[in-house]
């Protein structure tokens, strides 16, 4: 067996990228785990029994690591100064700087790319401020031997910004067996004691556009449950009416209860893939999603969910009304069966086959 290391940019929140990184680590239990720096709570949740190696940034004061945007000037240097000389294969699970590591010429570097660094390639940002980092990011992409994209959307972005080819391997999702008794039972009471409620599971960050859902459900008056944490939480809470509840981060088991009992799932952001909607669909729940990004690859309109076409609260509210009027037409078993192609077992098989194929060809 080759000696393998895996590295993620940083472990400061618990979202789809972190879940995928954990799945990679589970596939290769003997691999060494690296990240530039981490939040101890996130590290404990993901890797309670494994050592996580870090860069010199871990020695910085904790308040700086919490405001990790302030560390931007140091992130390229941190990635480049980590030592991977002892490894035959390095897998970087990256949305920013981890792909910039430097390896020996004979070491195979495979990047599982969540996206080319979004805040560097966003056309709305002043070019003169981020020009250096764009140049570095483009050069860092050339250090990767093989790219894996999380979706066709990301595959197109890799081609556009890095001029590199890639293969698509969808991230792993903890899917529910479509033969589960949960899908054969009549609807049960949700944890809030109400029969009808809508669900969001997300980091509360600006680009997630949770504000649209809050504004829409303020108008609709329907119950909306939001599970997640992030810098936008207080702002969203001030804007929300009493029919909208913020629960923070819950255990995976608690989140599953909300998936099980919700009426439908709301997904207002443009994500590169989007794991939470698939988790909801595995419980047979339809999804209302913005018609952009990874959602168009995972949701079948009229069969497993609905789309709305503009990131506007009124348009989202109309989408909820459409979804409600069509609820009786959705087959929970069909929805659950549809997302089995995103299972962890499929992910493990495809990742192993790809990595060993690349290693054999070198």
ChimeraX attribute file (.defattr): number of C-alpha atoms within 10 A of each C-alpha:
attribute: neighborCount
match mode: 1-to-1
recipient: residues
	/A:1	6
	/A:2	10
	/A:3	13
	/A:4	20
	/A:5	21
	/A:6	22
	/A:7	26
	/A:8	27
	/A:9	23
	/A:10	22
	/A:11	21
	/A:12	18
	/A:13	16
	/A:14	18
	/A:15	16
	/A:16	19
	/A:17	23
	/A:18	20
	/A:19	17
	/A:20	23
	/A:21	24
	/A:22	16
	/A:23	18
	/A:24	26
	/A:25	21
	/A:26	13
	/A:27	17
	/A:28	15
	/A:29	11
	/A:30	13
	/A:31	20
	/A:32	18
	/A:33	23
	/A:34	23
	/A:35	23
	/A:36	23
	/A:37	25
	/A:38	25
	/A:39	15
	/A:40	12
	/A:41	14
	/A:42	15
	/A:43	20
	/A:44	12
	/A:45	12
	/A:46	18
	/A:47	15
	/A:48	12
	/A:49	9
	/A:50	15
	/A:51	11
	/A:52	16
	/A:53	15
	/A:54	19
	/A:55	19
	/A:56	14
	/A:57	21
	/A:58	17
	/A:59	10
	/A:60	11
	/A:61	9
	/A:62	13
	/A:63	8
	/A:64	13
	/A:65	19
	/A:66	13
	/A:67	10
	/A:68	15
	/A:69	10
	/A:70	11
	/A:71	15
	/A:72	11
	/A:73	10
	/A:74	11
	/A:75	23
	/A:76	21
	/A:77	16
	/A:78	22
	/A:79	23
	/A:80	18
	/A:81	13
	/A:82	19
	/A:83	13
	/A:84	18
	/A:85	12
	/A:86	13
	/A:87	19
	/A:88	18
	/A:89	23
	/A:90	24
	/A:91	26
	/A:92	27
	/A:93	25
	/A:94	22
	/A:95	19
	/A:96	22
	/A:97	27
	/A:98	28
	/A:99	31
	/A:100	27
	/A:101	23
	/A:102	19
	/A:103	21
	/A:104	13
	/A:105	9
	/A:106	11
	/A:107	20
	/A:108	22
	/A:109	28
	/A:110	22
	/A:111	27
	/A:112	27
	/A:113	26
	/A:114	25
	/A:115	21
	/A:116	25
	/A:117	20
	/A:118	12
	/A:119	12
	/A:120	20
	/A:121	17
	/A:122	10
	/A:123	9
	/A:124	8
	/A:125	11
	/A:126	10
	/A:127	13
	/A:128	7
	/A:129	10
	/A:130	14
	/A:131	13
	/A:132	11
	/A:133	18
	/A:134	17
	/A:135	11
	/A:136	14
	/A:137	22
	/A:138	16
	/A:139	13
	/A:140	20
	/A:141	22
	/A:142	14
	/A:143	18
	/A:144	21
	/A:145	13
	/A:146	21
	/A:147	22
	/A:148	22
	/A:149	27
	/A:150	25
	/A:151	25
	/A:152	20
	/A:153	20
	/A:154	23
	/A:155	23
	/A:156	17
	/A:157	20
	/A:158	23
	/A:159	13
	/A:160	12
	/A:161	15
	/A:162	16
	/A:163	13
	/A:164	17
	/A:165	14
	/A:166	20
	/A:167	15
	/A:168	17
	/A:169	20
	/A:170	24
	/A:171	27
	/A:172	23
	/A:173	26
	/A:174	18
	/A:175	20
	/A:176	21
	/A:177	17
	/A:178	21
	/A:179	11
	/A:180	12
	/A:181	9
	/A:182	17
	/A:183	20
	/A:184	11
	/A:185	8
	/A:186	8
	/A:187	14
	/A:188	13
	/A:189	13
	/A:190	17
	/A:191	13
	/A:192	13
	/A:193	9
	/A:194	12
	/A:195	14
	/A:196	16
	/A:197	20
	/A:198	21
	/A:199	24
	/A:200	24
	/A:201	26
	/A:202	23
	/A:203	23
	/A:204	22
	/A:205	15
	/A:206	13
	/A:207	13
	/A:208	16
	/A:209	18
	/A:210	23
	/A:211	23
	/A:212	20
	/A:213	27
	/A:214	22
	/A:215	19
	/A:216	22
	/A:217	23
	/A:218	20
	/A:219	13
	/A:220	15
	/A:221	12
	/A:222	16
	/A:223	20
	/A:224	26
	/A:225	21
	/A:226	24
	/A:227	19
	/A:228	19
	/A:229	20
	/A:230	14
	/A:231	11
	/A:232	17
	/A:233	19
	/A:234	13
	/A:235	11
	/A:236	19
	/A:237	15
	/A:238	8
	/A:239	12
	/A:240	20
	/A:241	17
	/A:242	11
	/A:243	15
	/A:244	23
	/A:245	17
	/A:246	17
	/A:247	12
	/A:248	15
	/A:249	17
	/A:250	13
	/A:251	8
	/A:252	8
	/A:253	8
	/A:254	12
	/A:255	14
	/A:256	15
	/A:257	13
	/A:258	21
	/A:259	25
	/A:260	23
	/A:261	23
	/A:262	26
	/A:263	21
	/A:264	26
	/A:265	27
	/A:266	27
	/A:267	26
	/A:268	26
	/A:269	22
	/A:270	18
	/A:271	19
	/A:272	20
	/A:273	27
	/A:274	24
	/A:275	25
	/A:276	20
	/A:277	28
	/A:278	30
	/A:279	23
	/A:280	30
	/A:281	30
	/A:282	30
	/A:283	27
	/A:284	28
	/A:285	27
	/A:286	32
	/A:287	29
	/A:288	24
	/A:289	25
	/A:290	25
	/A:291	21
	/A:292	19
	/A:293	18
	/A:294	21
	/A:295	26
	/A:296	16
	/A:297	14
	/A:298	22
	/A:299	24
	/A:300	16
	/A:301	15
	/A:302	14
	/A:303	17
	/A:304	24
	/A:305	24
	/A:306	21
	/A:307	25
	/A:308	20
	/A:309	12
	/A:310	13
	/A:311	16
	/A:312	17
	/A:313	20
	/A:314	17
	/A:315	17
	/A:316	26
	/A:317	20
	/A:318	14
	/A:319	21
	/A:320	27
	/A:321	12
	/A:322	15
	/A:323	22
	/A:324	12
	/A:325	10
	/A:326	15
	/A:327	15
	/A:328	8
	/A:329	11
	/A:330	17
	/A:331	15
	/A:332	21
	/A:333	19
	/A:334	15
	/A:335	25
	/A:336	26
	/A:337	18
	/A:338	20
	/A:339	26
	/A:340	20
	/A:341	15
	/A:342	21
	/A:343	20
	/A:344	20
	/A:345	14
	/A:346	16
	/A:347	21
	/A:348	18
	/A:349	11
	/A:350	14
	/A:351	18
	/A:352	14
	/A:353	12
	/A:354	16
	/A:355	17
	/A:356	13
	/A:357	11
	/A:358	16
	/A:359	15
	/A:360	8
	/A:361	7
	/A:362	8
